């Protein structure tokens, strides 16, 4: 999700995901509110221990994406905590990120994409990642079940063999919010963006600051996210996530420098 692509199509999708990461996510997504849910085929199980988190079911955050130094309004992005539910016998959070290109950018490249994450409520590791892409009149749907070598291959989705602790691009954003940054020095994890697997390393680089966005002015701290591809850092891709010092650890601003340009993903209003 964080990868910047060398062409415009890839850049826009990256931006949406960056925002989504809100971020999660690297620079422009869009939402369809009605998508079929993945249905659990297993009976309810006793709820395991749940990791403490600052967000809640029903939360929706709306962002605008400003592209380049000219502040072009490129896209609108929403991130949502849909629900907490049983996902094939495991208690999971259902996250969603969606985005629409806007104004001039939509005339150049119309995107209406949606990304869904089913993330373990106990570990905040990814269980399944789904992409619903609507771009220039073309549609593509992909479902990826996160599995290890010890797991049987599912029959109805693509099995992605990953190491334990892997997160998807959307779930990684919520993991940034849930981290206890007064105790944790860094958050490091493999992150799958729907196409490739990266190593993400997040650290606080600005402990105290103030951020002004359409939603208001916020005391906040900034988390810098570094990305590695097969051990090599993507030095031309820079991500920073400003997280408010409120009870919800609200992501209020994502800044990105990528090969194709720069962007600001700004929170429009509080839920």
C-alpha positions as CSV (number, residue, x, y, z in Angstrom):
1,X,0.0,0.0,0.0
2,X,2.8,2.2,0.6
3,X,4.6,1.7,-2.7
4,X,4.9,4.7,-5.1
5,X,4.5,3.7,-8.7
6,X,6.4,5.4,-11.5
7,X,3.3,6.1,-13.6
8,X,0.3,8.2,-12.8
9,X,-2.1,5.3,-12.4
10,X,0.1,3.7,-9.8
11,X,0.7,7.0,-8.0
12,X,-3.0,7.7,-7.6
13,X,-3.7,4.2,-6.3
14,X,-0.8,4.5,-3.9
15,X,-2.0,7.9,-2.6
16,X,-5.4,6.5,-1.9
17,X,-3.9,3.7,0.0
18,X,-1.7,6.0,1.9
19,X,-4.6,7.9,2.9
20,X,-6.4,4.8,3.7
21,X,-3.5,3.9,5.9
22,X,-4.2,6.9,7.5
23,X,-3.4,6.5,7.6
24,X,-2.7,3.7,6.1
25,X,-2.2,3.9,3.5
26,X,0.4,5.9,-0.1
27,X,-1.8,8.3,-2.2
28,X,-5.6,8.0,-3.5
29,X,-8.6,5.5,-2.8
30,X,-12.4,5.5,-3.0
31,X,-15.4,3.9,-1.4
32,X,-18.4,1.9,-2.4
33,X,-20.5,1.6,0.7
34,X,-22.3,-1.6,-0.2
35,X,-20.0,-4.6,-0.6
36,X,-20.8,-8.2,0.1
37,X,-19.3,-9.2,3.5
38,X,-17.2,-12.3,3.8
39,X,-19.4,-14.7,5.7
40,X,-18.1,-16.8,8.5
41,X,-18.8,-20.5,8.0
42,X,-17.8,-21.6,11.4
43,X,-19.8,-21.5,14.6
44,X,-19.2,-18.8,17.2
45,X,-16.3,-19.4,19.4
46,X,-15.4,-18.2,22.8
47,X,-13.9,-14.7,22.5
48,X,-10.1,-14.6,23.1
49,X,-8.2,-11.9,24.8
50,X,-8.6,-8.7,22.8
51,X,-5.8,-6.2,22.3
52,X,-6.6,-2.7,23.8
53,X,-7.3,-0.2,21.0
54,X,-8.3,3.5,21.0
55,X,-10.8,3.2,18.1
56,X,-14.3,1.8,18.2
57,X,-16.8,0.1,15.9
58,X,-18.7,2.6,13.8
59,X,-15.9,5.2,13.5
60,X,-15.6,6.9,10.1
61,X,-13.0,9.4,9.3
62,X,-13.0,11.5,6.1
63,X,-9.9,13.0,4.5
64,X,-9.1,15.2,1.5
65,X,-6.0,14.5,-0.6
66,X,-4.1,17.6,-1.7
67,X,-1.6,16.7,-4.5
68,X,1.6,18.6,-5.2
69,X,2.8,22.0,-4.0
70,X,-0.2,23.6,-5.8
71,X,-2.6,21.9,-3.4
72,X,-4.7,20.3,-6.1
73,X,-7.8,18.6,-4.5
74,X,-7.1,15.2,-5.9
75,X,-9.3,12.8,-3.9
76,X,-11.6,12.1,-1.0
77,X,-10.8,9.2,1.3
78,X,-12.8,7.5,4.1
79,X,-11.5,5.0,6.6
80,X,-14.0,3.1,8.7
81,X,-14.1,0.6,11.5
82,X,-17.1,-1.4,10.3
83,X,-17.4,-3.9,13.1
84,X,-15.8,-6.5,15.3
85,X,-17.0,-10.0,14.4
86,X,-16.2,-13.7,14.2
87,X,-14.1,-14.4,11.1
88,X,-13.8,-18.1,10.5
89,X,-13.6,-18.8,14.2
90,X,-11.4,-15.9,15.1
91,X,-12.5,-12.6,16.6
92,X,-11.6,-9.8,14.1
93,X,-11.9,-6.2,13.3
94,X,-13.3,-5.3,9.9
95,X,-11.6,-2.1,8.6
96,X,-12.4,-0.4,5.3
97,X,-10.7,2.3,3.3
98,X,-12.3,3.9,0.3
99,X,-11.5,6.8,-2.1
100,X,-12.8,8.8,-5.0
101,X,-10.7,11.0,-7.3
102,X,-12.1,14.5,-7.4
103,X,-12.3,17.5,-9.7
104,X,-9.6,17.7,-12.3
105,X,-7.9,14.5,-11.2
106,X,-11.1,12.6,-11.8
107,X,-11.2,13.9,-15.4
108,X,-7.7,12.6,-15.9
109,X,-8.2,9.3,-14.1
110,X,-11.5,8.2,-12.5
111,X,-10.9,5.9,-9.5
112,X,-13.5,4.5,-7.1
113,X,-11.7,1.9,-5.1
114,X,-12.4,0.0,-1.8
115,X,-10.1,-1.9,0.4
116,X,-11.2,-4.2,3.3
117,X,-9.1,-5.6,6.0
118,X,-10.0,-8.4,8.5
119,X,-7.6,-8.0,11.3
120,X,-7.2,-10.2,14.4
121,X,-8.7,-8.5,17.4
122,X,-6.2,-10.3,19.6
123,X,-2.9,-9.7,17.8
124,X,-3.8,-7.0,15.2
125,X,-2.3,-9.3,12.5
126,X,-3.9,-9.5,9.1
127,X,-6.4,-12.4,8.4
128,X,-7.7,-11.3,5.0
129,X,-7.2,-8.4,2.7
130,X,-9.7,-7.5,-0.1
131,X,-9.5,-5.1,-3.0
132,X,-12.4,-3.8,-5.1
133,X,-10.9,-1.7,-7.8
134,X,-13.0,0.5,-10.1
135,X,-10.7,2.5,-12.4
136,X,-11.5,4.0,-15.8
137,X,-14.6,1.9,-16.2
138,X,-12.7,-1.4,-15.4
139,X,-13.3,-3.5,-12.3
140,X,-11.1,-6.0,-10.5
141,X,-11.8,-7.8,-7.3
142,X,-9.1,-9.7,-5.3
143,X,-9.3,-11.5,-1.9
144,X,-6.1,-12.6,-0.1
145,X,-6.3,-14.9,2.9
146,X,-3.2,-14.6,5.1
147,X,-1.9,-18.1,5.9
148,X,1.2,-19.8,7.1
149,X,2.7,-23.1,5.8
150,X,0.9,-24.9,8.5
151,X,-2.5,-23.7,7.4
152,X,-4.7,-25.6,4.9
153,X,-5.3,-23.7,1.7
154,X,-8.7,-22.1,1.5
155,X,-10.9,-23.0,-1.4
156,X,-12.7,-19.7,-2.1
157,X,-9.9,-17.0,-1.9
158,X,-6.2,-16.6,-2.9
159,X,-4.0,-18.0,-0.1
160,X,-1.0,-15.8,0.6
161,X,1.7,-17.6,2.6
162,X,3.2,-15.1,5.0
163,X,5.2,-15.1,8.2
164,X,3.3,-14.6,11.5
165,X,2.9,-10.9,12.3
166,X,2.2,-9.8,8.7
167,X,-0.2,-6.9,8.4
168,X,-2.1,-5.4,5.4
169,X,-1.9,-1.8,4.4
170,X,-5.1,-0.8,6.1
171,X,-4.6,-2.8,9.3
172,X,-1.1,-1.2,9.6
173,X,-2.6,2.2,10.1
174,X,-4.8,1.0,12.9
175,X,-1.8,-0.8,14.4
176,X,0.0,2.6,14.5
177,X,-2.9,4.0,16.4
178,X,-3.0,1.1,18.8
179,X,0.7,1.2,19.6
180,X,1.7,2.5,23.1
181,X,4.4,4.9,21.8
182,X,5.4,5.8,25.3
183,X,6.7,2.2,25.7
184,X,7.4,1.1,22.1
185,X,10.4,2.5,20.4
186,X,9.4,1.3,16.9
187,X,6.7,-0.7,15.1
188,X,8.2,-3.1,12.6
189,X,6.2,-5.5,10.4
190,X,5.8,-7.1,7.0
191,X,3.1,-5.2,5.2
192,X,1.1,-6.4,2.1
193,X,-0.3,-3.8,-0.2
194,X,-2.3,-6.1,-2.5
195,X,0.6,-6.6,-4.9
196,X,3.8,-6.9,-3.0
197,X,5.1,-7.5,0.5
198,X,7.2,-4.8,2.1
199,X,9.0,-4.4,5.5
200,X,7.7,-1.3,7.3
201,X,9.5,0.4,10.1
202,X,7.7,3.1,12.0
203,X,9.2,5.4,14.6
204,X,8.3,8.7,16.3
205,X,10.5,11.5,14.8
206,X,8.6,14.5,16.2
207,X,7.3,13.8,19.8
208,X,5.6,17.2,20.2
209,X,3.9,19.3,17.5
210,X,0.7,21.1,16.4
211,X,-1.2,20.3,13.2
212,X,-3.8,22.5,11.5
213,X,-6.2,20.7,9.2
214,X,-9.8,21.4,8.2
215,X,-11.0,19.4,11.2
216,X,-9.2,21.8,13.5
217,X,-5.9,22.4,15.4
218,X,-4.5,19.4,17.2
219,X,-1.6,18.7,19.5
220,X,0.0,15.7,17.8
221,X,3.1,13.6,17.4
222,X,4.6,12.5,14.1
223,X,5.4,8.9,13.1
224,X,7.9,8.4,10.3
225,X,7.4,5.2,8.2
226,X,10.3,3.7,6.3
227,X,9.7,1.1,3.7
228,X,12.0,-1.7,2.5
229,X,11.8,-3.9,-0.5
230,X,13.8,-7.1,-0.2
231,X,16.0,-5.4,2.4
232,X,16.6,-2.2,0.3
233,X,15.1,1.0,1.6
234,X,12.8,2.9,-0.8
235,X,14.6,6.2,-0.3
236,X,12.4,8.0,-2.9
237,X,9.3,7.2,-0.8
238,X,8.7,9.1,2.5
239,X,5.7,8.8,4.7
240,X,4.8,10.7,7.9
241,X,1.7,10.2,9.9
242,X,0.6,12.8,12.5
243,X,-1.5,11.3,15.3
244,X,-3.5,13.5,17.6
245,X,-2.9,13.3,21.3
246,X,-6.6,12.5,22.0
247,X,-8.2,9.4,23.4
248,X,-8.8,7.9,19.9
249,X,-5.3,8.5,18.7
250,X,-6.9,10.1,15.6
251,X,-4.7,10.3,12.5
252,X,-5.1,13.9,11.5
253,X,-2.5,14.3,8.7
254,X,-0.5,12.1,6.4
255,X,2.4,13.6,4.4
256,X,4.0,11.7,1.5
257,X,6.9,12.3,-0.8
258,X,6.9,9.9,-3.7
259,X,8.7,9.9,-7.1
260,X,5.7,11.4,-8.8
261,X,5.1,14.2,-6.4
262,X,4.0,15.1,-2.9
263,X,0.7,15.0,-1.1
264,X,-1.1,16.0,2.1
265,X,-4.0,13.8,3.4
266,X,-5.9,16.0,5.8
267,X,-8.7,15.1,8.2
268,X,-11.9,17.0,7.2
269,X,-13.9,16.7,10.5
270,X,-14.0,14.7,13.7
271,X,-16.5,11.8,13.9
